[in-house]
């Protein structure tokens, strides 16, 4: 079996680095043609670069059926992506968010979660025809949480977050960071799947990660349907 390409080697090529950064910014599944259009490149060349990123474990490809023609390739940041050998980090973003909180002069739990919800709505990908659950999963992966889906009983979905991109700050102010993250999760749901209920948010030691986002409703049903139809 062929060994995967080293992530840092895959990202050393400028176009691949731009593609990876663009997928991280969009935080949703994106078609090859759209990526090519945004970067003003030919789709065939973009597809070759994406396949190299996929071989390095940096992006995922999901094929969706079309009413006519061949299936369409949709690309997202891979949940376990580790560019340069390090898990994705959102520490810089977290610093700016906490600065917003301080500037408002409000530091209570309710104010922190409210700001997180506002940020989550800002971070959510633009509305389009992409499946909502795929967009939620892609958003969590792009933020560096390395999410893993867990389908529980019918109507329930859990994301286990295998990396905490804010772990350094969380070690110092766990309650603040985790409350902000809970609000961000609800804000993402507000924008992506407002009919989905956040039924649980289990924060764990940031060094070990493994926090749980527990959901019921639309996203859970969509994830189960996708699991049934995916070969």
C-alpha positions as protocol buffer text, in pm:
chain_id: "A"
residue {
  index: 1
  type: UNK
  ca { x: 0 y: 0 z: 0 }
}
residue {
  index: 2
  type: UNK
  ca { x: 132 y: 348 z: -89 }
}
residue {
  index: 3
  type: UNK
  ca { x: 232 y: 574 z: 198 }
}
residue {
  index: 4
  type: UNK
  ca { x: 40 y: 903 z: 224 }
}
residue {
  index: 5
  type: UNK
  ca { x: 217 y: 1215 z: 108 }
}
residue {
  index: 6
  type: UNK
  ca { x: 362 y: 1426 z: 392 }
}
residue {
  index: 7
  type: UNK
  ca { x: 120 y: 1715 z: 470 }
}
residue {
  index: 8
  type: UNK
  ca { x: 395 y: 1976 z: 475 }
}
residue {
  index: 9
  type: UNK
  ca { x: 518 y: 1856 z: 135 }
}
residue {
  index: 10
  type: UNK
  ca { x: 168 y: 1878 z: -13 }
}
residue {
  index: 11
  type: UNK
  ca { x: 123 y: 2233 z: 115 }
}
residue {
  index: 12
  type: UNK
  ca { x: 462 y: 2353 z: -5 }
}
residue {
  index: 13
  type: UNK
  ca { x: 313 y: 2400 z: -353 }
}
residue {
  index: 14
  type: UNK
  ca { x: 148 y: 2748 z: -365 }
}
residue {
  index: 15
  type: UNK
  ca { x: -172 y: 2647 z: -546 }
}
residue {
  index: 16
  type: UNK
  ca { x: -236 y: 2360 z: -307 }
}
residue {
  index: 17
  type: UNK
  ca { x: -174 y: 2591 z: -13 }
}
residue {
  index: 18
  type: UNK
  ca { x: -428 y: 2838 z: -158 }
}
residue {
  index: 19
  type: UNK
  ca { x: -683 y: 2561 z: -212 }
}
residue {
  index: 20
  type: UNK
  ca { x: -643 y: 2436 z: 144 }
}
residue {
  index: 21
  type: UNK
  ca { x: -674 y: 2790 z: 283 }
}
residue {
  index: 22
  type: UNK
  ca { x: -982 y: 2858 z: 68 }
}
residue {
  index: 23
  type: UNK
  ca { x: -1159 y: 2543 z: 190 }
}
residue {
  index: 24
  type: UNK
  ca { x: -1081 y: 2649 z: 545 }
}
residue {
  index: 25
  type: UNK
  ca { x: -1233 y: 2991 z: 484 }
}
residue {
  index: 26
  type: UNK
  ca { x: -1549 y: 2859 z: 315 }
}
residue {
  index: 27
  type: UNK
  ca { x: -1619 y: 2597 z: 586 }
}
residue {
  index: 28
  type: UNK
  ca { x: -1849 y: 2393 z: 364 }
}
residue {
  index: 29
  type: UNK
  ca { x: -1833 y: 2127 z: 93 }
}
residue {
  index: 30
  type: UNK
  ca { x: -1722 y: 2295 z: -230 }
}
residue {
  index: 31
  type: UNK
  ca { x: -1731 y: 2161 z: -587 }
}
residue {
  index: 32
  type: UNK
  ca { x: -1418 y: 2143 z: -802 }
}
residue {
  index: 33
  type: UNK
  ca { x: -1559 y: 2390 z: -1054 }
}
residue {
  index: 34
  type: UNK
  ca { x: -1636 y: 2649 z: -785 }
}
residue {
  index: 35
  type: UNK
  ca { x: -1286 y: 2625 z: -641 }
}
residue {
  index: 36
  type: UNK
  ca { x: -1138 y: 2661 z: -990 }
}
residue {
  index: 37
  type: UNK
  ca { x: -1355 y: 2966 z: -1059 }
}
residue {
  index: 38
  type: UNK
  ca { x: -1259 y: 3134 z: -732 }
}
residue {
  index: 39
  type: UNK
  ca { x: -888 y: 3081 z: -800 }
}
residue {
  index: 40
  type: UNK
  ca { x: -922 y: 3147 z: -1175 }
}
residue {
  index: 41
  type: UNK
  ca { x: -765 y: 2814 z: -1265 }
}
residue {
  index: 42
  type: UNK
  ca { x: -864 y: 2526 z: -1492 }
}
residue {
  index: 43
  type: UNK
  ca { x: -1079 y: 2261 z: -1316 }
}
residue {
  index: 44
  type: UNK
  ca { x: -854 y: 1976 z: -1433 }
}
residue {
  index: 45
  type: UNK
  ca { x: -549 y: 2130 z: -1270 }
}
residue {
  index: 46
  type: UNK
  ca { x: -744 y: 2207 z: -951 }
}
residue {
  index: 47
  type: UNK
  ca { x: -869 y: 1848 z: -941 }
}
residue {
  index: 48
  type: UNK
  ca { x: -512 y: 1716 z: -961 }
}
residue {
  index: 49
  type: UNK
  ca { x: -403 y: 1941 z: -673 }
}
residue {
  index: 50
  type: UNK
  ca { x: -703 y: 1835 z: -465 }
}
residue {
  index: 51
  type: UNK
  ca { x: -620 y: 1469 z: -518 }
}
residue {
  index: 52
  type: UNK
  ca { x: -267 y: 1537 z: -393 }
}
residue {
  index: 53
  type: UNK
  ca { x: -411 y: 1705 z: -83 }
}
residue {
  index: 54
  type: UNK
  ca { x: -642 y: 1410 z: -34 }
}
residue {
  index: 55
  type: UNK
  ca { x: -349 y: 1168 z: -56 }
}
residue {
  index: 56
  type: UNK
  ca { x: -181 y: 1370 z: 221 }
}
residue {
  index: 57
  type: UNK
  ca { x: -489 y: 1342 z: 442 }
}
residue {
  index: 58
  type: UNK
  ca { x: -564 y: 1714 z: 428 }
}
residue {
  index: 59
  type: UNK
  ca { x: -895 y: 1716 z: 238 }
}
residue {
  index: 60
  type: UNK
  ca { x: -1191 y: 1482 z: 196 }
}
residue {
  index: 61
  type: UNK
  ca { x: -1383 y: 1413 z: -122 }
}
residue {
  index: 62
  type: UNK
  ca { x: -1750 y: 1324 z: -124 }
}
residue {
  index: 63
  type: UNK
  ca { x: -1931 y: 1236 z: -445 }
}
residue {
  index: 64
  type: UNK
  ca { x: -2291 y: 1349 z: -478 }
}
residue {
  index: 65
  type: UNK
  ca { x: -2533 y: 1220 z: -737 }
}
residue {
  index: 66
  type: UNK
  ca { x: -2668 y: 1459 z: -998 }
}
residue {
  index: 67
  type: UNK
  ca { x: -3001 y: 1437 z: -1186 }
}
residue {
  index: 68
  type: UNK
  ca { x: -2795 y: 1411 z: -1503 }
}
residue {
  index: 69
  type: UNK
  ca { x: -2436 y: 1327 z: -1582 }
}
residue {
  index: 70
  type: UNK
  ca { x: -2160 y: 1200 z: -1360 }
}
residue {
  index: 71
  type: UNK
  ca { x: -2150 y: 1238 z: -980 }
}
residue {
  index: 72
  type: UNK
  ca { x: -2015 y: 1570 z: -853 }
}
residue {
  index: 73
  type: UNK
  ca { x: -1703 y: 1586 z: -636 }
}
residue {
  index: 74
  type: UNK
  ca { x: -1743 y: 1799 z: -322 }
}
residue {
  index: 75
  type: UNK
  ca { x: -1434 y: 1885 z: -117 }
}
residue {
  index: 76
  type: UNK
  ca { x: -1385 y: 1977 z: 249 }
}
residue {
  index: 77
  type: UNK
  ca { x: -1103 y: 2002 z: 500 }
}
residue {
  index: 78
  type: UNK
  ca { x: -1040 y: 1652 z: 636 }
}
residue {
  index: 79
  type: UNK
  ca { x: -1147 y: 1618 z: 1002 }
}
residue {
  index: 80
  type: UNK
  ca { x: -803 y: 1490 z: 1101 }
}
residue {
  index: 81
  type: UNK
  ca { x: -605 y: 1737 z: 890 }
}
residue {
  index: 82
  type: UNK
  ca { x: -266 y: 1815 z: 1040 }
}
residue {
  index: 83
  type: UNK
  ca { x: -86 y: 2062 z: 811 }
}
residue {
  index: 84
  type: UNK
  ca { x: 281 y: 2071 z: 893 }
}
residue {
  index: 85
  type: UNK
  ca { x: 230 y: 1781 z: 1135 }
}
residue {
  index: 86
  type: UNK
  ca { x: 41 y: 1996 z: 1387 }
}
residue {
  index: 87
  type: UNK
  ca { x: -333 y: 1994 z: 1457 }
}
residue {
  index: 88
  type: UNK
  ca { x: -511 y: 2306 z: 1329 }
}
residue {
  index: 89
  type: UNK
  ca { x: -507 y: 2590 z: 1578 }
}
residue {
  index: 90
  type: UNK
  ca { x: -754 y: 2873 z: 1624 }
}
residue {
  index: 91
  type: UNK
  ca { x: -565 y: 3054 z: 1897 }
}
residue {
  index: 92
  type: UNK
  ca { x: -527 y: 3376 z: 1698 }
}
residue {
  index: 93
  type: UNK
  ca { x: -901 y: 3393 z: 1628 }
}
residue {
  index: 94
  type: UNK
  ca { x: -981 y: 3321 z: 1991 }
}
residue {
  index: 95
  type: UNK
  ca { x: -768 y: 3616 z: 2100 }
}
residue {
  index: 96
  type: UNK
  ca { x: -964 y: 3856 z: 1880 }
}
residue {
  index: 97
  type: UNK
  ca { x: -1296 y: 3715 z: 2004 }
}
residue {
  index: 98
  type: UNK
  ca { x: -1199 y: 3755 z: 2368 }
}
residue {
  index: 99
  type: UNK
  ca { x: -1086 y: 4110 z: 2292 }
}
residue {
  index: 100
  type: UNK
  ca { x: -1438 y: 4180 z: 2160 }
}
residue {
  index: 101
  type: UNK
  ca { x: -1580 y: 4050 z: 2485 }
}
residue {
  index: 102
  type: UNK
  ca { x: -1355 y: 4268 z: 2698 }
}
residue {
  index: 103
  type: UNK
  ca { x: -1430 y: 4575 z: 2485 }
}
residue {
  index: 104
  type: UNK
  ca { x: -1797 y: 4536 z: 2567 }
}
residue {
  index: 105
  type: UNK
  ca { x: -1725 y: 4538 z: 2939 }
}
residue {
  index: 106
  type: UNK
  ca { x: -1934 y: 4225 z: 2995 }
}
residue {
  index: 107
  type: UNK
  ca { x: -1781 y: 3903 z: 3119 }
}
residue {
  index: 108
  type: UNK
  ca { x: -2071 y: 3707 z: 3272 }
}
residue {
  index: 109
  type: UNK
  ca { x: -2152 y: 3357 z: 3148 }
}
residue {
  index: 110
  type: UNK
  ca { x: -2461 y: 3476 z: 2964 }
}
residue {
  index: 111
  type: UNK
  ca { x: -2267 y: 3754 z: 2788 }
}
residue {
  index: 112
  type: UNK
  ca { x: -1990 y: 3512 z: 2690 }
}
residue {
  index: 113
  type: UNK
  ca { x: -2231 y: 3260 z: 2542 }
}
residue {
  index: 114
  type: UNK
  ca { x: -2421 y: 3537 z: 2364 }
}
residue {
  index: 115
  type: UNK
  ca { x: -2101 y: 3660 z: 2200 }
}
residue {
  index: 116
  type: UNK
  ca { x: -2014 y: 3302 z: 2103 }
}
residue {
  index: 117
  type: UNK
  ca { x: -2352 y: 3264 z: 1937 }
}
residue {
  index: 118
  type: UNK
  ca { x: -2294 y: 3585 z: 1743 }
}
residue {
  index: 119
  type: UNK
  ca { x: -1952 y: 3459 z: 1632 }
}
residue {
  index: 120
  type: UNK
  ca { x: -2094 y: 3121 z: 1531 }
}
residue {
  index: 121
  type: UNK
  ca { x: -2345 y: 3288 z: 1302 }
}
residue {
  index: 122
  type: UNK
  ca { x: -2063 y: 3492 z: 1148 }
}
residue {
  index: 123
  type: UNK
  ca { x: -1851 y: 3181 z: 1092 }
}
residue {
  index: 124
  type: UNK
  ca { x: -2130 y: 2979 z: 933 }
}
residue {
  index: 125
  type: UNK
  ca { x: -2091 y: 2912 z: 560 }
}
residue {
  index: 126
  type: UNK
  ca { x: -2313 y: 3093 z: 315 }
}
residue {
  index: 127
  type: UNK
  ca { x: -2656 y: 2949 z: 249 }
}
residue {
  index: 128
  type: UNK
  ca { x: -2663 y: 2721 z: -54 }
}
residue {
  index: 129
  type: UNK
  ca { x: -2790 y: 2382 z: -162 }
}
residue {
  index: 130
  type: UNK
  ca { x: -2522 y: 2182 z: 23 }
}
residue {
  index: 131
  type: UNK
  ca { x: -2657 y: 1934 z: 281 }
}
residue {
  index: 132
  type: UNK
  ca { x: -2679 y: 2103 z: 621 }
}
residue {
  index: 133
  type: UNK
  ca { x: -2508 y: 1820 z: 809 }
}
residue {
  index: 134
  type: UNK
  ca { x: -2217 y: 1820 z: 566 }
}
residue {
  index: 135
  type: UNK
  ca { x: -2178 y: 2195 z: 618 }
}
residue {
  index: 136
  type: UNK
  ca { x: -2185 y: 2161 z: 999 }
}
residue {
  index: 137
  type: UNK
  ca { x: -1924 y: 1885 z: 990 }
}
residue {
  index: 138
  type: UNK
  ca { x: -1708 y: 2087 z: 747 }
}
residue {
  index: 139
  type: UNK
  ca { x: -1733 y: 2398 z: 965 }
}
residue {
  index: 140
  type: UNK
  ca { x: -1617 y: 2208 z: 1274 }
}
residue {
  index: 141
  type: UNK
  ca { x: -1331 y: 2050 z: 1078 }
}
residue {
  index: 142
  type: UNK
  ca { x: -1222 y: 2385 z: 934 }
}
residue {
  index: 143
  type: UNK
  ca { x: -1209 y: 2534 z: 1283 }
}
residue {
  index: 144
  type: UNK
  ca { x: -967 y: 2257 z: 1382 }
}
residue {
  index: 145
  type: UNK
  ca { x: -1188 y: 2043 z: 1608 }
}
residue {
  index: 146
  type: UNK
  ca { x: -1128 y: 1717 z: 1415 }
}
residue {
  index: 147
  type: UNK
  ca { x: -1493 y: 1605 z: 1453 }
}
residue {
  index: 148
  type: UNK
  ca { x: -1608 y: 1245 z: 1440 }
}
residue {
  index: 149
  type: UNK
  ca { x: -1975 y: 1164 z: 1384 }
}
residue {
  index: 150
  type: UNK
  ca { x: -2148 y: 926 z: 1623 }
}
residue {
  index: 151
  type: UNK
  ca { x: -2500 y: 818 z: 1533 }
}
residue {
  index: 152
  type: UNK
  ca { x: -2688 y: 723 z: 1846 }
}
residue {
  index: 153
  type: UNK
  ca { x: -3052 y: 615 z: 1866 }
}
residue {
  index: 154
  type: UNK
  ca { x: -3282 y: 736 z: 1586 }
}
residue {
  index: 155
  type: UNK
  ca { x: -3298 y: 1115 z: 1580 }
}
residue {
  index: 156
  type: UNK
  ca { x: -2974 y: 1170 z: 1775 }
}
residue {
  index: 157
  type: UNK
  ca { x: -2630 y: 1272 z: 1651 }
}
residue {
  index: 158
  type: UNK
  ca { x: -2312 y: 1337 z: 1849 }
}
residue {
  index: 159
  type: UNK
  ca { x: -1995 y: 1501 z: 1727 }
}
residue {
  index: 160
  type: UNK
  ca { x: -1689 y: 1399 z: 1926 }
}
residue {
  index: 161
  type: UNK
  ca { x: -1425 y: 1671 z: 1895 }
}
residue {
  index: 162
  type: UNK
  ca { x: -1086 y: 1503 z: 1888 }
}
residue {
  index: 163
  type: UNK
  ca { x: -882 y: 1825 z: 1904 }
}
residue {
  index: 164
  type: UNK
  ca { x: -921 y: 2147 z: 2100 }
}
residue {
  index: 165
  type: UNK
  ca { x: -773 y: 2430 z: 1889 }
}
residue {
  index: 166
  type: UNK
  ca { x: -809 y: 2659 z: 2192 }
}
residue {
  index: 167
  type: UNK
  ca { x: -646 y: 2426 z: 2444 }
}
residue {
  index: 168
  type: UNK
  ca { x: -371 y: 2665 z: 2557 }
}
residue {
  index: 169
  type: UNK
  ca { x: -624 y: 2932 z: 2652 }
}
residue {
  index: 170
  type: UNK
  ca { x: -868 y: 2674 z: 2789 }
}
residue {
  index: 171
  type: UNK
  ca { x: -608 y: 2551 z: 3037 }
}
residue {
  index: 172
  type: UNK
  ca { x: -599 y: 2903 z: 3183 }
}
residue {
  index: 173
  type: UNK
  ca { x: -969 y: 2998 z: 3156 }
}
residue {
  index: 174
  type: UNK
  ca { x: -1161 y: 2680 z: 3083 }
}
residue {
  index: 175
  type: UNK
  ca { x: -1502 y: 2812 z: 3184 }
}
residue {
  index: 176
  type: UNK
  ca { x: -1470 y: 3120 z: 2961 }
}
residue {
  index: 177
  type: UNK
  ca { x: -1341 y: 2931 z: 2654 }
}
residue {
  index: 178
  type: UNK
  ca { x: -1587 y: 2642 z: 2683 }
}
residue {
  index: 179
  type: UNK
  ca { x: -1882 y: 2877 z: 2736 }
}
residue {
  index: 180
  type: UNK
  ca { x: -1776 y: 3076 z: 2430 }
}
residue {
  index: 181
  type: UNK
  ca { x: -1748 y: 2754 z: 2230 }
}
residue {
  index: 182
  type: UNK
  ca { x: -2093 y: 2639 z: 2338 }
}
residue {
  index: 183
  type: UNK
  ca { x: -2232 y: 2969 z: 2213 }
}
residue {
  index: 184
  type: UNK
  ca { x: -2042 y: 2933 z: 1884 }
}
residue {
  index: 185
  type: UNK
  ca { x: -2193 y: 2587 z: 1836 }
}
residue {
  index: 186
  type: UNK
  ca { x: -2543 y: 2723 z: 1885 }
}
residue {
  index: 187
  type: UNK
  ca { x: -2468 y: 3010 z: 1647 }
}
residue {
  index: 188
  type: UNK
  ca { x: -2355 y: 2766 z: 1377 }
}
residue {
  index: 189
  type: UNK
  ca { x: -2679 y: 2574 z: 1425 }
}
residue {
  index: 190
  type: UNK
  ca { x: -2883 y: 2897 z: 1408 }
}
residue {
  index: 191
  type: UNK
  ca { x: -2740 y: 2963 z: 1062 }
}
residue {
  index: 192
  type: UNK
  ca { x: -2701 y: 2610 z: 923 }
}
residue {
  index: 193
  type: UNK
  ca { x: -2984 y: 2408 z: 1077 }
}
residue {
  index: 194
  type: UNK
  ca { x: -3215 y: 2615 z: 1300 }
}
residue {
  index: 195
  type: UNK
  ca { x: -3455 y: 2322 z: 1336 }
}
residue {
  index: 196
  type: UNK
  ca { x: -3182 y: 2115 z: 1508 }
}
residue {
  index: 197
  type: UNK
  ca { x: -3172 y: 2120 z: 1888 }
}
residue {
  index: 198
  type: UNK
  ca { x: -2847 y: 2135 z: 2086 }
}
residue {
  index: 199
  type: UNK
  ca { x: -2934 y: 1885 z: 2360 }
}
residue {
  index: 200
  type: UNK
  ca { x: -2594 y: 1851 z: 2521 }
}
residue {
  index: 201
  type: UNK
  ca { x: -2250 y: 2010 z: 2528 }
}
residue {
  index: 202
  type: UNK
  ca { x: -2000 y: 1804 z: 2727 }
}
residue {
  index: 203
  type: UNK
  ca { x: -1671 y: 1985 z: 2785 }
}
residue {
  index: 204
  type: UNK
  ca { x: -1367 y: 1776 z: 2867 }
}
residue {
  index: 205
  type: UNK
  ca { x: -1002 y: 1830 z: 2954 }
}
residue {
  index: 206
  type: UNK
  ca { x: -867 y: 2043 z: 2663 }
}
residue {
  index: 207
  type: UNK
  ca { x: -535 y: 1856 z: 2669 }
}
residue {
  index: 208
  type: UNK
  ca { x: -709 y: 1525 z: 2600 }
}
residue {
  index: 209
  type: UNK
  ca { x: -997 y: 1675 z: 2397 }
}
residue {
  index: 210
  type: UNK
  ca { x: -1300 y: 1456 z: 2326 }
}
residue {
  index: 211
  type: UNK
  ca { x: -1570 y: 1717 z: 2395 }
}
residue {
  index: 212
  type: UNK
  ca { x: -1917 y: 1613 z: 2282 }
}
residue {
  index: 213
  type: UNK
  ca { x: -2181 y: 1809 z: 2090 }
}
residue {
  index: 214
  type: UNK
  ca { x: -2515 y: 1628 z: 2121 }
}
residue {
  index: 215
  type: UNK
  ca { x: -2792 y: 1709 z: 1873 }
}
residue {
  index: 216
  type: UNK
  ca { x: -3146 y: 1608 z: 1791 }
}
residue {
  index: 217
  type: UNK
  ca { x: -3356 y: 1684 z: 1487 }
}
residue {
  index: 218
  type: UNK
  ca { x: -3270 y: 1774 z: 1130 }
}
residue {
  index: 219
  type: UNK
  ca { x: -2894 y: 1721 z: 1129 }
}
residue {
  index: 220
  type: UNK
  ca { x: -2926 y: 1384 z: 1301 }
}
residue {
  index: 221
  type: UNK
  ca { x: -3184 y: 1264 z: 1052 }
}
residue {
  index: 222
  type: UNK
  ca { x: -2975 y: 1388 z: 760 }
}
residue {
  index: 223
  type: UNK
  ca { x: -2660 y: 1216 z: 890 }
}
residue {
  index: 224
  type: UNK
  ca { x: -2845 y: 886 z: 933 }
}
residue {
  index: 225
  type: UNK
  ca { x: -2992 y: 907 z: 583 }
}
residue {
  index: 226
  type: UNK
  ca { x: -2646 y: 977 z: 441 }
}
residue {
  index: 227
  type: UNK
  ca { x: -2496 y: 682 z: 629 }
}
residue {
  index: 228
  type: UNK
  ca { x: -2762 y: 452 z: 485 }
}
residue {
  index: 229
  type: UNK
  ca { x: -2714 y: 567 z: 124 }
}
residue {
  index: 230
  type: UNK
  ca { x: -2334 y: 593 z: 125 }
}
residue {
  index: 231
  type: UNK
  ca { x: -2179 y: 272 z: -16 }
}
